[in-house]
């Protein structure tokens, strides 16, 4: 049965969220998971009270070796490649190259390994919630 909202029984008020604007003229860079990438924070974490994170990740040197098998402790992660490419392998044996204009949705807990990148790239990454943990894990059995 659907609940009816009345004046004497208001709906629960979620944490207040606010607008976020990030200017490319004054980017805010933050520390990220990997020292060889640059992470530009877009203000979404603070504006959403931590329910979502959005950042632009870029590099000018590419990866010299795979990241290693890992998974993220989150609900979901979305990647949209703005330029360049990233190669990934997944626990089910699938390997893909995500190129400029491609998107990739990774549910939390899905084991994967980034195995290579173009020398330069830029991607937009969104995660729910903002605090996305990374846990190293063993490679899947072949």
ChimeraX commands (.cxc) that place a marker at each C-alpha (Angstrom):
marker #1 position 0.00,0.00,0.00 radius 0.5
marker #1 position 1.39,3.40,-0.96 radius 0.5
marker #1 position 1.87,5.89,1.85 radius 0.5
marker #1 position 0.11,9.22,1.68 radius 0.5
marker #1 position 1.92,12.37,2.78 radius 0.5
marker #1 position -0.09,14.74,4.89 radius 0.5
marker #1 position 0.66,17.99,6.70 radius 0.5
marker #1 position 0.77,16.15,10.05 radius 0.5
marker #1 position 3.09,13.38,8.69 radius 0.5
marker #1 position 5.88,14.94,6.56 radius 0.5
marker #1 position 8.29,12.85,4.53 radius 0.5
marker #1 position 11.75,12.23,5.93 radius 0.5
marker #1 position 14.13,14.97,4.84 radius 0.5
marker #1 position 17.28,13.63,3.17 radius 0.5
marker #1 position 20.61,15.33,3.76 radius 0.5
marker #1 position 20.58,18.66,1.94 radius 0.5
marker #1 position 22.46,18.67,-1.33 radius 0.5
marker #1 position 23.63,21.72,-3.21 radius 0.5
marker #1 position 24.72,22.80,-6.64 radius 0.5
marker #1 position 28.35,22.26,-7.65 radius 0.5
marker #1 position 30.24,24.13,-10.35 radius 0.5
marker #1 position 33.84,23.37,-11.30 radius 0.5
marker #1 position 35.60,25.84,-13.56 radius 0.5
marker #1 position 38.32,24.62,-15.89 radius 0.5
marker #1 position 40.00,28.02,-15.34 radius 0.5
marker #1 position 40.73,27.15,-11.70 radius 0.5
marker #1 position 40.78,23.34,-11.39 radius 0.5
marker #1 position 41.03,21.70,-7.96 radius 0.5
marker #1 position 43.38,18.71,-7.94 radius 0.5
marker #1 position 43.25,16.07,-5.20 radius 0.5
marker #1 position 45.30,13.03,-4.24 radius 0.5
marker #1 position 44.01,9.85,-5.84 radius 0.5
marker #1 position 44.54,6.11,-5.86 radius 0.5
marker #1 position 47.61,6.19,-8.14 radius 0.5
marker #1 position 50.55,8.60,-7.89 radius 0.5
marker #1 position 51.12,8.69,-11.67 radius 0.5
marker #1 position 47.63,10.08,-12.45 radius 0.5
marker #1 position 46.22,13.59,-11.89 radius 0.5
marker #1 position 42.77,13.77,-10.29 radius 0.5
marker #1 position 40.60,16.85,-10.79 radius 0.5
marker #1 position 37.79,17.05,-8.24 radius 0.5
marker #1 position 34.54,18.44,-9.67 radius 0.5
marker #1 position 32.91,19.41,-6.36 radius 0.5
marker #1 position 30.25,16.70,-6.45 radius 0.5
marker #1 position 31.46,14.90,-3.30 radius 0.5
marker #1 position 30.88,17.92,-1.08 radius 0.5
marker #1 position 27.71,19.06,-2.86 radius 0.5
marker #1 position 26.12,15.59,-2.58 radius 0.5
marker #1 position 27.18,15.06,1.05 radius 0.5
marker #1 position 29.29,12.12,-0.07 radius 0.5
marker #1 position 26.58,10.24,-1.95 radius 0.5
marker #1 position 28.47,10.64,-5.27 radius 0.5
marker #1 position 31.94,11.54,-6.52 radius 0.5
marker #1 position 32.86,12.92,-9.95 radius 0.5
marker #1 position 36.40,13.61,-11.08 radius 0.5
marker #1 position 38.50,13.86,-14.20 radius 0.5
marker #1 position 41.56,11.60,-14.24 radius 0.5
marker #1 position 44.41,12.33,-16.65 radius 0.5
marker #1 position 47.99,11.36,-17.30 radius 0.5
marker #1 position 50.90,12.45,-19.44 radius 0.5
marker #1 position 53.02,9.32,-19.07 radius 0.5
marker #1 position 50.70,6.30,-19.27 radius 0.5
marker #1 position 50.98,3.20,-17.13 radius 0.5
marker #1 position 54.32,1.39,-16.99 radius 0.5
marker #1 position 52.77,-1.78,-15.53 radius 0.5
marker #1 position 49.30,-3.17,-14.71 radius 0.5
marker #1 position 47.56,-1.94,-11.58 radius 0.5
marker #1 position 47.09,-5.47,-10.26 radius 0.5
marker #1 position 43.83,-7.25,-9.57 radius 0.5
marker #1 position 41.47,-5.32,-7.35 radius 0.5
marker #1 position 37.85,-4.42,-6.76 radius 0.5
marker #1 position 36.14,-1.31,-5.45 radius 0.5
marker #1 position 34.02,-1.10,-2.33 radius 0.5
marker #1 position 31.16,0.97,-3.68 radius 0.5
marker #1 position 27.73,0.62,-5.20 radius 0.5
marker #1 position 28.86,1.51,-8.71 radius 0.5
marker #1 position 31.47,3.23,-10.85 radius 0.5
marker #1 position 31.02,4.82,-14.27 radius 0.5
marker #1 position 33.92,5.75,-16.55 radius 0.5
marker #1 position 33.61,7.87,-19.70 radius 0.5
marker #1 position 36.78,8.18,-21.80 radius 0.5
marker #1 position 37.33,11.74,-23.00 radius 0.5
marker #1 position 40.60,11.00,-24.83 radius 0.5
marker #1 position 43.07,8.13,-25.18 radius 0.5
marker #1 position 42.34,4.57,-24.05 radius 0.5
marker #1 position 42.54,2.15,-21.12 radius 0.5
marker #1 position 42.80,-1.66,-21.35 radius 0.5
marker #1 position 41.07,-3.76,-18.67 radius 0.5
marker #1 position 40.57,-7.41,-17.90 radius 0.5
marker #1 position 37.74,-8.76,-15.76 radius 0.5
marker #1 position 37.22,-11.75,-13.52 radius 0.5
marker #1 position 35.12,-13.54,-16.17 radius 0.5
marker #1 position 38.07,-13.46,-18.61 radius 0.5
marker #1 position 36.74,-10.59,-20.75 radius 0.5
marker #1 position 39.29,-8.00,-21.88 radius 0.5
marker #1 position 38.25,-4.66,-23.33 radius 0.5
marker #1 position 39.79,-1.42,-24.52 radius 0.5
marker #1 position 37.80,1.65,-23.49 radius 0.5
marker #1 position 38.51,4.38,-26.07 radius 0.5
marker #1 position 37.59,8.05,-26.41 radius 0.5
marker #1 position 33.80,8.34,-26.51 radius 0.5
marker #1 position 33.27,4.92,-24.82 radius 0.5
marker #1 position 31.75,4.40,-21.40 radius 0.5
marker #1 position 32.13,1.58,-18.90 radius 0.5
marker #1 position 29.92,0.74,-15.91 radius 0.5
marker #1 position 31.57,-1.38,-13.20 radius 0.5
marker #1 position 29.38,-2.61,-10.34 radius 0.5
marker #1 position 30.99,-2.55,-6.90 radius 0.5
marker #1 position 32.88,-5.75,-6.04 radius 0.5
marker #1 position 33.68,-6.74,-9.64 radius 0.5
marker #1 position 37.34,-7.82,-9.79 radius 0.5
marker #1 position 39.37,-6.22,-12.57 radius 0.5
marker #1 position 42.88,-5.19,-13.60 radius 0.5
marker #1 position 43.92,-2.19,-15.68 radius 0.5
marker #1 position 46.65,-3.59,-17.91 radius 0.5
marker #1 position 47.63,-0.61,-20.05 radius 0.5
marker #1 position 46.85,2.91,-21.18 radius 0.5
marker #1 position 47.72,5.26,-23.99 radius 0.5
marker #1 position 50.61,7.63,-23.20 radius 0.5
marker #1 position 48.09,10.38,-22.53 radius 0.5
marker #1 position 44.43,10.08,-21.64 radius 0.5
marker #1 position 41.61,11.84,-19.86 radius 0.5
marker #1 position 38.50,10.23,-18.40 radius 0.5
marker #1 position 35.50,11.22,-16.33 radius 0.5
marker #1 position 34.83,8.90,-13.39 radius 0.5
marker #1 position 31.69,8.90,-11.26 radius 0.5
marker #1 position 31.24,6.67,-8.22 radius 0.5
marker #1 position 28.38,6.03,-5.82 radius 0.5
marker #1 position 29.03,6.66,-2.99 radius 0.5
marker #1 position 31.91,9.12,-3.08 radius 0.5
marker #1 position 34.07,7.17,-0.64 radius 0.5
marker #1 position 35.11,4.33,-2.94 radius 0.5
marker #1 position 37.57,1.93,-1.38 radius 0.5
marker #1 position 40.01,-0.16,-3.43 radius 0.5
marker #1 position 40.89,-3.67,-2.29 radius 0.5
marker #1 position 43.73,-5.69,-3.82 radius 0.5
marker #1 position 42.78,-9.30,-4.53 radius 0.5
marker #1 position 44.12,-12.47,-6.11 radius 0.5
marker #1 position 43.68,-12.94,-9.86 radius 0.5
marker #1 position 40.76,-15.17,-10.79 radius 0.5
marker #1 position 41.47,-18.85,-11.31 radius 0.5
marker #1 position 41.99,-19.63,-14.99 radius 0.5
marker link #1:1,2 radius 0.2
marker link #1:2,3 radius 0.2
marker link #1:3,4 radius 0.2
marker link #1:4,5 radius 0.2
marker link #1:5,6 radius 0.2
marker link #1:6,7 radius 0.2
marker link #1:7,8 radius 0.2
marker link #1:8,9 radius 0.2
marker link #1:9,10 radius 0.2
marker link #1:10,11 radius 0.2
marker link #1:11,12 radius 0.2
marker link #1:12,13 radius 0.2
marker link #1:13,14 radius 0.2
marker link #1:14,15 radius 0.2
marker link #1:15,16 radius 0.2
marker link #1:16,17 radius 0.2
marker link #1:17,18 radius 0.2
marker link #1:18,19 radius 0.2
marker link #1:19,20 radius 0.2
marker link #1:20,21 radius 0.2
marker link #1:21,22 radius 0.2
marker link #1:22,23 radius 0.2
marker link #1:23,24 radius 0.2
marker link #1:24,25 radius 0.2
marker link #1:25,26 radius 0.2
marker link #1:26,27 radius 0.2
marker link #1:27,28 radius 0.2
marker link #1:28,29 radius 0.2
marker link #1:29,30 radius 0.2
marker link #1:30,31 radius 0.2
marker link #1:31,32 radius 0.2
marker link #1:32,33 radius 0.2
marker link #1:33,34 radius 0.2
marker link #1:34,35 radius 0.2
marker link #1:35,36 radius 0.2
marker link #1:36,37 radius 0.2
marker link #1:37,38 radius 0.2
marker link #1:38,39 radius 0.2
marker link #1:39,40 radius 0.2
marker link #1:40,41 radius 0.2
marker link #1:41,42 radius 0.2
marker link #1:42,43 radius 0.2
marker link #1:43,44 radius 0.2
marker link #1:44,45 radius 0.2
marker link #1:45,46 radius 0.2
marker link #1:46,47 radius 0.2
marker link #1:47,48 radius 0.2
marker link #1:48,49 radius 0.2
marker link #1:49,50 radius 0.2
marker link #1:50,51 radius 0.2
marker link #1:51,52 radius 0.2
marker link #1:52,53 radius 0.2
marker link #1:53,54 radius 0.2
marker link #1:54,55 radius 0.2
marker link #1:55,56 radius 0.2
marker link #1:56,57 radius 0.2
marker link #1:57,58 radius 0.2
marker link #1:58,59 radius 0.2
marker link #1:59,60 radius 0.2
marker link #1:60,61 radius 0.2
marker link #1:61,62 radius 0.2
marker link #1:62,63 radius 0.2
marker link #1:63,64 radius 0.2
marker link #1:64,65 radius 0.2
marker link #1:65,66 radius 0.2
marker link #1:66,67 radius 0.2
marker link #1:67,68 radius 0.2
marker link #1:68,69 radius 0.2
marker link #1:69,70 radius 0.2
marker link #1:70,71 radius 0.2
marker link #1:71,72 radius 0.2
marker link #1:72,73 radius 0.2
marker link #1:73,74 radius 0.2
marker link #1:74,75 radius 0.2
marker link #1:75,76 radius 0.2
marker link #1:76,77 radius 0.2
marker link #1:77,78 radius 0.2
marker link #1:78,79 radius 0.2
marker link #1:79,80 radius 0.2
marker link #1:80,81 radius 0.2
marker link #1:81,82 radius 0.2
marker link #1:82,83 radius 0.2
marker link #1:83,84 radius 0.2
marker link #1:84,85 radius 0.2
marker link #1:85,86 radius 0.2
marker link #1:86,87 radius 0.2
marker link #1:87,88 radius 0.2
marker link #1:88,89 radius 0.2
marker link #1:89,90 radius 0.2
marker link #1:90,91 radius 0.2
marker link #1:91,92 radius 0.2
marker link #1:92,93 radius 0.2
marker link #1:93,94 radius 0.2
marker link #1:94,95 radius 0.2
marker link #1:95,96 radius 0.2
marker link #1:96,97 radius 0.2
marker link #1:97,98 radius 0.2
marker link #1:98,99 radius 0.2
marker link #1:99,100 radius 0.2
marker link #1:100,101 radius 0.2
marker link #1:101,102 radius 0.2
marker link #1:102,103 radius 0.2
marker link #1:103,104 radius 0.2
marker link #1:104,105 radius 0.2
marker link #1:105,106 radius 0.2
marker link #1:106,107 radius 0.2
marker link #1:107,108 radius 0.2
marker link #1:108,109 radius 0.2
marker link #1:109,110 radius 0.2
marker link #1:110,111 radius 0.2
marker link #1:111,112 radius 0.2
marker link #1:112,113 radius 0.2
marker link #1:113,114 radius 0.2
marker link #1:114,115 radius 0.2
marker link #1:115,116 radius 0.2
marker link #1:116,117 radius 0.2
marker link #1:117,118 radius 0.2
marker link #1:118,119 radius 0.2
marker link #1:119,120 radius 0.2
marker link #1:120,121 radius 0.2
marker link #1:121,122 radius 0.2
marker link #1:122,123 radius 0.2
marker link #1:123,124 radius 0.2
marker link #1:124,125 radius 0.2
marker link #1:125,126 radius 0.2
marker link #1:126,127 radius 0.2
marker link #1:127,128 radius 0.2
marker link #1:128,129 radius 0.2
marker link #1:129,130 radius 0.2
marker link #1:130,131 radius 0.2
marker link #1:131,132 radius 0.2
marker link #1:132,133 radius 0.2
marker link #1:133,134 radius 0.2
marker link #1:134,135 radius 0.2
marker link #1:135,136 radius 0.2
marker link #1:136,137 radius 0.2
marker link #1:137,138 radius 0.2
marker link #1:138,139 radius 0.2
marker link #1:139,140 radius 0.2
marker link #1:140,141 radius 0.2
marker link #1:141,142 radius 0.2
view
